[in-house]
Amino acid sequence: MAQVLSISRAAHLLGVTRGALQKRMREGELASFDGMVATEELLRLYPDLELEDSGAFEHVKEIKEKAFAKRVRERMLPSQEVLAMRLFAQSEELADLRRHLSHYHNLVATLQERLETMRHAHPSDQVRELGAMLDAGLARVLGSDEKTDTLAVMDDVMRVMSAHITLKPGGGEFVLQGPETVLEAALRTGHAPSYGCGNGNCGLCKARVVSGDVRQVRPYDYPLSSAEKAQNYTLLCCHTAVTDLVVEMIEAEGPADIPEQHIAAKVKSVAEAGPDTLVLHVQTPRSSRLRFMAGQSVSLGIAGGTADFRGEYPIASCSCDDRNLLFHVPREEGNEFATLLFSNAIHAGDAINVWGPWGDFVLKKASTRPILCLACDTGFAPVKSLIEHALAVEAAESIALYWTTTRADGHYLDNQCRAWAAALDDFTYHPLTAADEATAGTEAALAANRDFPDVAGRDVYIAGPEAFVEAARAKLLASGLPEAHLTLETL
């Protein structure tokens, strides 16, 4: 008998994106029922699936290949206690299933004996027909050579290795892997829960566990009230999932739901991406992480400096890593913050203040339309953050990037973009160059229109200098793109 799986869980087991399965559902290739799909339907679409082909099993294979690497085991496997609890839970399910099967077997055996007695005591066509039907049914079951439901077997095994989390009321889903806490898994997969310190002091990440079991893996100081404990509230930053969970949790819907923060951080590194572009790596304290949405900006300031030593930059890293913030800083005349960086006046370990986040250059939360990104020069920074977030949450079935440069150091992270294109089936990268910013905007829009005649059905994100943004915007609107599908960021 086939099982049913959620779209998210099925995608995880098959090693495909959720968007790819949703596309096949829209095209009528895959039947669904209330957001669930049958394993027999999935095996019909993926008939050659083997256990070792599953995307979810890649983690298990890597552990096997590096069986003596303690660091890998600790990062990829749950703790021994959690593994034992998950195995115990599955053993209980198996025992319960065996108990039911035993009862059904006894019931069928009793029915068979009763029919046999009735055949002799009260022979009739109806009794003979019922006896023949039961005998034929048992023969089919006992003699069946039906193929094992591979996905069901994989799902059972992976439930020991990972836990599936469903969020209410939003309906989001993600998979908790290894020794992660529920909060860490939510952030890694691009969700935006409420949280603060991340280490059990502030209580902002408390949420109600509707069903399933959790286990504390970190100490915490925040006192949950008796009423909260009775209602099954827990701190997501200090607990992991023992079984699949349903969690009642409110996510940020947009930038207005993210509070402004001031964090005293430190410079982790300053690296050259190109002759005129530096990558600044800022690390926040473990107890004071920056909560932000991908694509937003912050203000940076040198501790003890004046307002002249402050600069506003988009975050170039994914919101799934709230401690390690990356910034692409271009060489700019008159920008004293950039001048300090390029003159080697800022070093690893230096204190740096972070204010923010600001801006509404973020993904359209409810949209599943394909994504088209147009970036110019260091406008690639917020676009990079958006792309990494979109990949983490599988927000779209395809992503196309047009990165146009007018600067001498060109596509300073060209290898990163080409690696995405090589590794991802539904990601395309188009590097362009132009003489000036306005021309860059026009040519990028023309190229996108040429490659994607259905551009009006896409969400378009444009980031870069004002002349680039306005030229690209005008050209795309003239081609029929609805204004509501546009999101702009002027640097």
Buried (B, 14 or more C-beta within 10 A) or exposed (E): EBBBBBBBBBBBBBBBBBBBBBBBBEEEEBEBEEEEBBBBBBBEBBEEBEEEBBEBBEBBEEBEEEEEEEEBBEBBBBBEEBBEBBEEBBEEEEEEEEEEEEEEEEEBEEEBEEBEEBBEEEEEEEBEEBBEEBEEEEEEEEEEEEEEBBBBEBBBBBBBBBBBBBBBEBEBBBBBBBBBBBBBBBBBBBBBBBBBBBBBBBBBBBBBBBEBBBBEBEEBEBEBEEEBEEEBBBBBBBBBBBBBBBBBBBBBEEBEEBEEBEBEBBBBBBEEBBEBBBBBBBBBBEEBBBBBBBBBBBBBBBEEBEEEBBBBBBBBBBBBBBBBBBBBBBBBEEBBBBBBBBEEEBEEEBEBBBBBBBBEBBBBBEBBBBBBBBBBBBBBBBBBBBBBBBBBBBBBBBBBBBBBBBBEBBBBBBEBBEEBBEEBEBBBBBBBBBEEBBBBBBBBBBBBBEEBEEBBEBBBBBBBBEBBBBBBBEBBBEBEBEEEBBBBBBB
